[in-house]
């Protein structure tokens, strides 16, 4: 079921019927939002120009938070155009620039939503350094966007999550597992949010949110979600007491056909995605 303020009981893997929009996006999360927005927070966002991060930043600004976005000198800031945000310029592989961003923003909350780049991965040691800086700065909440399957590539993990292409993603998942362990061992309150299938195709506009996504503490869940809905749920967890020191899996029960299409593309063996997967393309998907 959707996350509730207690955060501990009544979690289920799937909505027993198609979830009404407000229920699935979180009746409980509405109360989280009210609690977190009572006081504006200083939030430092890593990965804030990306698909997920830019949407989170927009929600945070709309809610009145003081947002600083860490960007590379070459980052495309177009998704943040017109938003009242500050920028800290650097690179997560340059610890001095990261430390300077924390000194500049003195964040109450840190959000890390970075994606792998072809040249260098931001996961592992760079993200662990962010955690250390959050401790130094006295940050009270660190929200980390991880992945379902994070950790070592084992037969048990492959059996638990058969829809993950470990042959392709094992290295990244291992690095994210290290970051999760470091975050849980730190003195900073944490929320680890694991996404399974974010619905996106290269060169195609991401589908809009359904308003029916939710977080569950059932760690066997691997399901689909849109960028829009993931961002809404993550933004609502900012300093929300019910989200602290929790691991959530993000999913949306209403996206079954879209998930089947996504899974086919992840495991396509011929390289001809059109011939292998287009018969699974849901009606209305671009």
MIBATOR-324121 format. One record per residue: residue in three letters; x, y, z of N, C-alpha, C in turn. Coordinates in pm, whole numbers, plus 50000, padded with zeros to 5 digits. Layout:
<sites>
 type  n.px  n.py  n.pz ca.px ca.py ca.pz  c.px  c.py  c.pz
  ALA     X     Y     Z     X     Y     Z     X     Y     Z
...
</sites>
This chain:
<sites>
 type  n.px  n.py  n.pz ca.px ca.py ca.pz  c.px  c.py  c.pz
  UNK 50085 49881 50000 50000 50000 50000 50087 50123 50000
  UNK 50033 50239 49978 50113 50360 49981 50178 50380 50117
  UNK 50286 50456 50121 50350 50491 50246 50251 50564 50334
  UNK 50249 50528 50460 50163 50594 50557 50250 50666 50658
  UNK 50193 50757 50739 50277 50832 50833 50356 50744 50927
  UNK 50300 50628 50968 50376 50540 51055 50493 50477 50982
  UNK 50474 50452 50851 50582 50399 50769 50620 50257 50798
  UNK 50551 50188 50889 50596 50056 50931 50499 49944 50903
  UNK 50370 49971 50902 50272 49864 50896 50186 49877 50773
  UNK 50127 49764 50734 50026 49767 50631 50079 49777 50491
  UNK 50211 49756 50471 50266 49767 50337 50229 49644 50257
  UNK 50188 49663 50132 50163 49551 50045 50230 49576 49911
  UNK 50249 49469 49836 50323 49480 49711 50243 49551 49604
  UNK 50116 49521 49593 50033 49578 49488 49907 49637 49550
  UNK 49853 49740 49486 49721 49788 49528 49621 49677 49500
  UNK 49533 49652 49596 49439 49542 49580 49337 49571 49470
  UNK 49315 49696 49443 49240 49737 49324 49312 49857 49268
  UNK 49275 49901 49149 49344 50017 49093 49332 50135 49187
  UNK 49449 50188 49228 49451 50287 49335 49395 50421 49287
  UNK 49305 50483 49362 49266 50619 49329 49386 50710 49335
  UNK 49385 50816 49257 49503 50900 49242 49556 50949 49376
  UNK 49473 51008 49460 49523 51065 49584 49573 50957 49678
  UNK 49513 50839 49674 49557 50732 49763 49693 50682 49720
  UNK 49709 50659 49591 49834 50600 49546 49950 50698 49551
  UNK 49924 50824 49519 50032 50920 49528 50057 50955 49673
  UNK 49962 50916 49760 49994 50915 49900 49907 51001 49987
  UNK 49800 50944 50045 49729 51015 50150 49826 51043 50263
  UNK 49906 50939 50298 50007 50959 50401 50108 51063 50361
  UNK 50146 51066 50234 50246 51160 50190 50196 51304 50190
  UNK 50064 51323 50183 50012 51458 50197 50049 51514 50334
  UNK 50035 51430 50438 50073 51478 50571 50223 51498 50579
  UNK 50303 51413 50511 50446 51436 50505 50474 51573 50446
  UNK 50405 51607 50339 50430 51733 50271 50400 51850 50364
  UNK 50290 51842 50435 50256 51952 50522 50360 51969 50632
  UNK 50411 51856 50684 50511 51864 50789 50640 51926 50738
  UNK 50683 51885 50618 50811 51932 50567 50804 52075 50518
  UNK 50687 52122 50477 50678 52256 50420 50644 52361 50525
  UNK 50625 52318 50650 50599 52416 50754 50717 52510 50770
  UNK 50840 52461 50747 50960 52542 50755 51038 52521 50625
  UNK 51079 52629 50561 51158 52617 50439 51294 52559 50473
  UNK 51339 52466 50393 51467 52400 50414 51568 52448 50310
  UNK 51694 52441 50348 51802 52461 50252 51836 52325 50194
  UNK 51821 52310 50062 51837 52179 49997 51946 52189 49891
  UNK 52042 52098 49897 52148 52088 49797 52122 51965 49712
  UNK 52109 51985 49581 52070 51877 49491 52185 51844 49397
  UNK 52223 51718 49394 52320 51667 49298 52243 51587 49192
  UNK 52270 51616 49066 52192 51555 48959 52068 51636 48926
  UNK 52067 51763 48964 51947 51845 48952 51914 51892 48812
  UNK 52001 51867 48714 51968 51904 48576 51913 51787 48496
  UNK 51910 51669 48556 51864 51549 48486 51713 51536 48485
  UNK 51668 51426 48428 51524 51404 48413 51451 51400 48547
  UNK 51504 51322 48641 51440 51314 48772 51473 51436 48855
  UNK 51601 51472 48861 51644 51580 48948 51580 51713 48916
  UNK 51568 51746 48787 51509 51875 48751 51363 51883 48793
  UNK 51294 51772 48785 51153 51771 48830 51145 51788 48981
  UNK 51235 51724 49054 51238 51742 49199 51265 51888 49234
  UNK 51364 51947 49168 51397 52086 49195 51277 52177 49174
  UNK 51202 52154 49068 51085 52238 49041 50983 52227 49156
  UNK 50959 52104 49205 50865 52087 49316 50917 52156 49442
  UNK 51047 52147 49466 51103 52209 49586 51091 52361 49581
  UNK 51120 52418 49465 51109 52563 49451 50964 52607 49469
  UNK 50872 52534 49406 50729 52568 49420 50685 52562 49565
  UNK 50749 52473 49643 50712 52457 49784 50779 52560 49874
  UNK 50868 52641 49819 50928 52747 49898 51061 52714 49960
  UNK 51120 52601 49923 51251 52567 49977 51362 52649 49910
  UNK 51473 52661 49980 51592 52732 49930 51681 52628 49864
  UNK 51688 52628 49731 51750 52519 49658 51880 52563 49591
  UNK 51985 52484 49612 52111 52499 49540 52133 52373 49457
  UNK 52166 52391 49330 52188 52279 49240 52336 52273 49205
  UNK 52397 52159 49228 52538 52138 49193 52545 52099 49046
  UNK 52621 52174 48967 52627 52150 48823 52772 52150 48777
  UNK 52798 52076 48671 52926 52084 48603 52929 52210 48516
  UNK 53047 52260 48483 53053 52378 48396 52980 52358 48263
  UNK 52976 52232 48217 52913 52202 48088 52769 52154 48099
  UNK 52714 52151 48219 52577 52100 48237 52476 52185 48161
  UNK 52379 52118 48103 52268 52185 48035 52163 52221 48140
  UNK 52147 52351 48164 52055 52396 48269 51916 52429 48215
  UNK 51887 52392 48092 51762 52436 48029 51639 52388 48104
  UNK 51645 52270 48166 51528 52220 48239 51498 52304 48362
  UNK 51594 52384 48406 51577 52466 48526 51554 52614 48492
  UNK 51537 52642 48364 51522 52781 48321 51405 52848 48393
  UNK 51429 52968 48446 51324 53045 48511 51302 53012 48656
  UNK 51370 52909 48709 51351 52872 48849 51446 52951 48938
  UNK 51396 52986 49056 51475 53063 49152 51564 52968 49230
  UNK 51677 52931 49171 51772 52842 49237 51910 52905 49233
  UNK 51995 52863 49326 52136 52898 49322 52213 52782 49260
  UNK 52329 52811 49206 52412 52707 49146 52548 52703 49215
  UNK 52597 52582 49236 52734 52559 49278 52799 52481 49165
  UNK 52908 52532 49112 52969 52474 48993 53090 52390 49031
  UNK 53097 52271 48975 53209 52183 49003 53189 52048 48938
  UNK 53251 51948 48995 53240 51811 48946 53249 51718 49066
  UNK 53163 51615 49070 53164 51528 49188 53295 51452 49203
  UNK 53375 51446 49096 53506 51383 49105 53613 51478 49156
  UNK 53576 51604 49174 53665 51706 49230 53616 51737 49371
  UNK 53679 51676 49469 53630 51689 49606 53631 51832 49657
  UNK 53726 51911 49611 53730 52050 49654 53606 52127 49614
  UNK 53558 52104 49491 53439 52175 49446 53315 52123 49519
  UNK 53312 51996 49552 53200 51941 49630 53198 52003 49769
  UNK 53316 52009 49832 53323 52067 49967 53279 52213 49964
  UNK 53318 52283 49856 53278 52423 49843 53128 52440 49830
  UNK 53062 52344 49763 52917 52351 49748 52847 52337 49883
  UNK 52900 52250 49968 52842 52237 50102 52866 52363 50184
  UNK 52986 52421 50172 53013 52546 50244 52922 52658 50196
  UNK 52896 52661 50065 52813 52766 50007 52669 52756 50052
  UNK 52616 52634 50059 52471 52617 50080 52432 52580 50222
  UNK 52526 52527 50302 52493 52482 50438 52361 52406 50440
  UNK 52351 52294 50368 52221 52232 50346 52164 52160 50467
  UNK 52035 52180 50489 51962 52095 50583 51940 51956 50522
  UNK 51918 51956 50391 51882 51833 50318 51971 51822 50195
  UNK 52018 51701 50169 52095 51672 50048 52018 51568 49968
  UNK 52007 51590 49838 51941 51495 49749 52040 51457 49639
  UNK 52060 51328 49619 52151 51279 49515 52072 51194 49417
  UNK 52063 51242 49293 51989 51169 49188 52076 51153 49063
  UNK 52206 51142 49081 52296 51144 48967 52285 51018 48882
  UNK 52307 51035 48754 52304 50924 48658 52444 50898 48607
  UNK 52468 50774 48565 52599 50738 48511 52624 50811 48380
  UNK 52750 50847 48358 52791 50908 48233 52881 50811 48158
  UNK 52889 50823 48027 52974 50731 47950 53120 50736 47991
  UNK 53167 50855 48033 53310 50870 48063 53343 50832 48207
  UNK 53258 50869 48303 53284 50843 48443 53154 50817 48517
  UNK 53161 50728 48617 53044 50702 48700 53049 50790 48824
  UNK 52937 50853 48858 52933 50933 48980 52907 50849 49105
  UNK 52882 50721 49085 52843 50636 49197 52967 50583 49270
  UNK 52946 50523 49385 53058 50472 49463 53126 50582 49541
  UNK 53257 50594 49528 53335 50687 49611 53287 50832 49603
  UNK 53254 50886 49484 53206 51026 49482 53081 51047 49568
  UNK 52987 50954 49562 52865 50971 49641 52892 50947 49789
  UNK 52983 50856 49821 53020 50836 49961 53084 50962 50018
  UNK 53159 51033 49934 53216 51161 49980 53105 51261 50010
  UNK 52998 51262 49932 52885 51351 49962 52831 51324 50101
  UNK 52823 51198 50138 52770 51163 50270 52859 51218 50379
  UNK 52990 51205 50361 53082 51260 50459 53070 51410 50473
  UNK 53050 51479 50361 53033 51624 50365 52899 51662 50429
  UNK 52797 51581 50408 52669 51607 50473 52684 51596 50625
  UNK 52762 51500 50670 52788 51488 50814 52863 51612 50863
  UNK 52965 51653 50790 53044 51770 50830 52958 51895 50838
  UNK 52865 51909 50743 52781 52029 50737 52667 52026 50837
  UNK 52648 51913 50904 52536 51904 50998 52402 51885 50931
  UNK 52402 51835 50807 52275 51809 50738 52195 51706 50816
  UNK 52064 51721 50813 51980 51630 50891 51912 51523 50807
  UNK 51920 51535 50673 51848 51439 50589 51921 51425 50457
  UNK 51944 51301 50415 52008 51271 50287 51916 51177 50212
  UNK 51867 51221 50096 51776 51140 50015 51856 51089 49895
  UNK 51864 50958 49883 51949 50897 49780 51864 50815 49684
  UNK 51871 50849 49555 51801 50771 49454 51892 50657 49411
  UNK 51855 50537 49451 51931 50417 49421 51853 50333 49320
  UNK 51884 50207 49313 51818 50117 49217 51781 49987 49286
  UNK 51667 49932 49246 51633 49796 49290 51745 49703 49244
  UNK 51790 49617 49335 51900 49526 49304 52035 49577 49346
  UNK 52040 49695 49411 52168 49751 49454 52240 49652 49545
  UNK 52370 49638 49523 52449 49545 49601 52527 49451 49511
  UNK 52581 49346 49570 52663 49253 49495 52579 49168 49400
  UNK 52640 49131 49290 52577 49044 49190 52590 48900 49238
  UNK 52484 48847 49297 52485 48710 49347 52371 48631 49284
  UNK 52379 48502 49293 52271 48419 49241 52141 48449 49313
  UNK 52151 48478 49443 52030 48510 49519 51966 48638 49468
  UNK 52048 48739 49437 51995 48864 49384 51933 48843 49247
  UNK 51999 48766 49161 51944 48741 49028 51812 48666 49036
  UNK 51802 48576 49132 51677 48502 49150 51567 48593 49206
  UNK 51606 48684 49293 51509 48773 49355 51454 48874 49255
  UNK 51542 48920 49163 51503 49023 49067 51535 48975 48924
  UNK 51458 48882 48872 51488 48828 48739 51472 48930 48626
  UNK 51404 49039 48652 51384 49139 48547 51499 49240 48537
  UNK 51602 49223 48620 51719 49310 48612 51825 49244 48524
  UNK 51877 49319 48429 51981 49270 48341 52117 49289 48410
  UNK 52152 49193 48497 52275 49206 48574 52399 49204 48486
  UNK 52392 49135 48373 52508 49132 48283 52545 49273 48239
  UNK 52448 49362 48235 52471 49499 48190 52493 49596 48305
  UNK 52427 49573 48418 52425 49675 48523 52492 49632 48654
  UNK 52561 49520 48658 52616 49468 48783 52712 49568 48849
  UNK 52797 49633 48770 52897 49723 48829 52829 49842 48896
  UNK 52734 49903 48826 52665 50019 48883 52588 49979 49008
  UNK 52522 49865 49006 52444 49820 49121 52534 49792 49241
  UNK 52653 49738 49216 52747 49715 49326 52790 49847 49388
  UNK 52820 49948 49305 52860 50078 49357 52748 50142 49438
  UNK 52624 50131 49388 52512 50189 49462 52490 50117 49595
  UNK 52516 49987 49597 52507 49914 49723 52606 49965 49826
  UNK 52726 49997 49783 52827 50053 49873 52781 50186 49929
  UNK 52721 50268 49844 52673 50399 49888 52561 50382 49991
  UNK 52468 50292 49964 52360 50267 50059 52416 50229 50196
  UNK 52514 50138 50199 52572 50095 50326 52638 50211 50399
  UNK 52711 50295 50324 52776 50410 50387 52673 50508 50443
  UNK 52564 50527 50370 52462 50621 50416 52393 50570 50542
  UNK 52361 50443 50545 52294 50387 50663 52386 50387 50785
  UNK 52517 50381 50762 52613 50381 50873 52648 50522 50920
  UNK 52604 50624 50848 52638 50762 50881 52549 50815 50993
  UNK 52581 50937 51036 52502 51001 51141 52387 51084 51084
  UNK 52370 51085 50952 52268 51166 50886 52141 51084 50869
  UNK 52026 51141 50895 51901 51073 50865 51893 51047 50716
  UNK 51847 50930 50679 51850 50893 50537 51714 50847 50488
  UNK 51695 50862 50357 51589 50794 50284 51651 50740 50158
  UNK 51645 50610 50141 51696 50544 50021 51575 50505 49937
  UNK 51572 50556 49815 51460 50529 49725 51513 50451 49606
  UNK 51467 50329 49591 51514 50244 49482 51410 50241 49371
  UNK 51453 50283 49254 51365 50272 49137 51398 50142 49064
  UNK 51297 50086 48999 51318 49965 48922 51321 49996 48773
  UNK 51207 50033 48720 51195 50062 48578 51140 50203 48561
  UNK 51227 50300 48536 51180 50433 48500 51151 50433 48351
  UNK 51028 50459 48317 50984 50441 48178 51037 50552 48089
  UNK 51131 50516 48004 51192 50613 47914 51251 50538 47796
  UNK 51244 50601 47680 51311 50552 47560 51396 50664 47504
  UNK 51514 50630 47458 51604 50731 47402 51536 50801 47284
  UNK 51538 50935 47289 51482 51013 47180 51333 51030 47185
  UNK 51267 50976 47288 51122 50986 47300 51088 51062 47428
  UNK 50995 51155 47421 50953 51230 47539 50899 51135 47645
  UNK 50947 51145 47770 50899 51054 47875 50748 51065 47893
  UNK 50681 50956 47927 50536 50961 47948 50502 51044 48071
  UNK 50385 51105 48073 50346 51185 48190 50316 51096 48309
  UNK 50316 51155 48426 50282 51080 48546 50137 51037 48547
  UNK 50112 50930 48620 49975 50880 48635 49908 50934 48761
  UNK 49987 50981 48856 49932 51020 48986 49900 50901 49073
  UNK 49944 50780 49034 49907 50660 49110 50027 50581 49159
  UNK 50144 50641 49154 50264 50574 49203 50269 50580 49355
  UNK 50351 50494 49414 50365 50494 49559 50498 50431 49598
  UNK 50537 50453 49723 50654 50389 49782 50608 50273 49869
  UNK 50683 50165 49865 50656 50051 49951 50786 50008 50019
  UNK 50774 49954 50139 50889 49899 50208 50911 49751 50176
  UNK 50828 49696 50090 50845 49558 50044 50961 49555 49944
  UNK 51074 49503 49986 51194 49509 49903 51198 49401 49796
  UNK 51095 49321 49783 51084 49228 49670 51023 49295 49547
  UNK 50969 49415 49563 50897 49481 49455 50994 49540 49354
  UNK 50973 49509 49227 51040 49576 49117 50932 49612 49016
  UNK 50905 49740 49002 50797 49781 48914 50829 49910 48842
  UNK 50738 49955 48757 50762 50075 48676 50718 50202 48748
  UNK 50772 50315 48702 50730 50445 48750 50773 50548 48647
  UNK 50705 50662 48644 50743 50770 48553 50833 50869 48627
  UNK 50907 50947 48550 50988 51053 48611 50902 51147 48692
  UNK 50786 51186 48638 50701 51283 48705 50660 51235 48844
  UNK 50611 51113 48851 50562 51063 48979 50675 51036 49077
  UNK 50788 50988 49029 50902 50966 49117 50946 51098 49181
  UNK 50948 51203 49101 50990 51334 49153 50892 51386 49258
  UNK 50763 51370 49234 50664 51416 49332 50686 51347 49466
  UNK 50699 51215 49463 50713 51139 49586 50844 51172 49658
  UNK 50952 51187 49582 51080 51219 49646 51077 51358 49709
  UNK 51020 51455 49640 51014 51591 49694 50932 51595 49822
  UNK 50829 51515 49830 50743 51516 49949 50812 51452 50070
  UNK 50921 51383 50048 50992 51321 50159 51093 51416 50224
  UNK 51112 51535 50171 51213 51626 50225 51183 51657 50371
  UNK 51271 51612 50460 51259 51634 50604 51129 51581 50664
  UNK 51060 51496 50593 50936 51439 50645 50972 51329 50746
  UNK 50928 51341 50870 50966 51242 50972 50932 51099 50932
  UNK 50819 51078 50864 50780 50943 50827 50870 50880 50723
  UNK 50951 50960 50654 51042 50906 50552 51182 50879 50607
  UNK 51211 50925 50727 51348 50916 50778 51387 50772 50808
  UNK 51511 50739 50769 51573 50609 50797 51490 50494 50742
  UNK 51447 50512 50617 51367 50412 50549 51428 50380 50412
  UNK 51404 50258 50368 51435 50217 50230 51302 50190 50162
  UNK 51278 50259 50051 51155 50243 49977 51183 50195 49836
  UNK 51092 50114 49784 51091 50082 49641 50975 50158 49579
  UNK 51001 50221 49464 50901 50304 49397 50835 50225 49285
  UNK 50703 50232 49277 50634 50154 49175 50497 50213 49145
  UNK 50436 50162 49040 50303 50206 48995 50234 50085 48934
  UNK 50128 50038 49001 50060 49916 48956 49983 49933 48826
  UNK 49962 50056 48782 49877 50080 48665 49954 50075 48534
  UNK 50085 50049 48538 50169 50059 48419 50217 49923 48369
  UNK 50134 49819 48383 50175 49686 48341 50217 49675 48196
  UNK 50137 49719 48100 50177 49708 47959 50305 49786 47928
  UNK 50318 49904 47987 50439 49983 47966 50561 49911 48022
  UNK 50541 49842 48135 50652 49770 48197 50695 49651 48109
  UNK 50601 49581 48052 50635 49469 47964 50717 49516 47844
  UNK 50680 49632 47791 50754 49688 47678 50895 49728 47721
  UNK 50906 49791 47838 51036 49832 47892 51126 49710 47913
  UNK 51069 49604 47973 51148 49486 48003 51201 49422 47875
  UNK 51117 49416 47773 51160 49358 47646 51280 49434 47591
  UNK 51276 49565 47598 51386 49645 47545 51514 49622 47625
  UNK 51503 49600 47754 51620 49577 47836 51688 49443 47803
  UNK 51610 49345 47763 51664 49212 47740 51671 49175 47592
  UNK 51647 49269 47503 51649 49240 47359 51783 49179 47319
  UNK 51778 49073 47241 51901 49001 47207 51945 49024 47064
  UNK 51856 49065 46977 51895 49081 46837 51945 49221 46805
  UNK 51916 49315 46894 51950 49454 46866 51844 49523 46783
  UNK 51751 49447 46728 51641 49504 46650 51521 49520 46743
  UNK 51520 49633 46817 51417 49651 46918 51278 49657 46857
  UNK 51269 49711 46736 51138 49722 46673 51076 49585 46651
  UNK 51154 49491 46596 51099 49360 46566 51072 49279 46693
  UNK 51155 49298 46794 51139 49219 46916 51030 49271 47007
  UNK 51015 49403 47015 50937 49461 47123 50816 49544 47082
  UNK 50806 49584 46957 50698 49674 46922 50560 49612 46937
  UNK 50552 49478 46932 50421 49416 46950 50374 49433 47094
  UNK 50465 49470 47185 50428 49493 47324 50403 49640 47354
  UNK 50424 49726 47255 50409 49870 47277 50263 49902 47311
  UNK 50238 49963 47429 50101 49995 47465 50040 50098 47371
  UNK 49910 50087 47352 49839 50185 47271 49857 50322 47334
  UNK 49894 50420 47254 49913 50556 47303 50054 50588 47341
  UNK 50143 50487 47351 50284 50515 47380 50349 50566 47255
  UNK 50421 50679 47262 50481 50738 47141 50576 50640 47072
</sites>
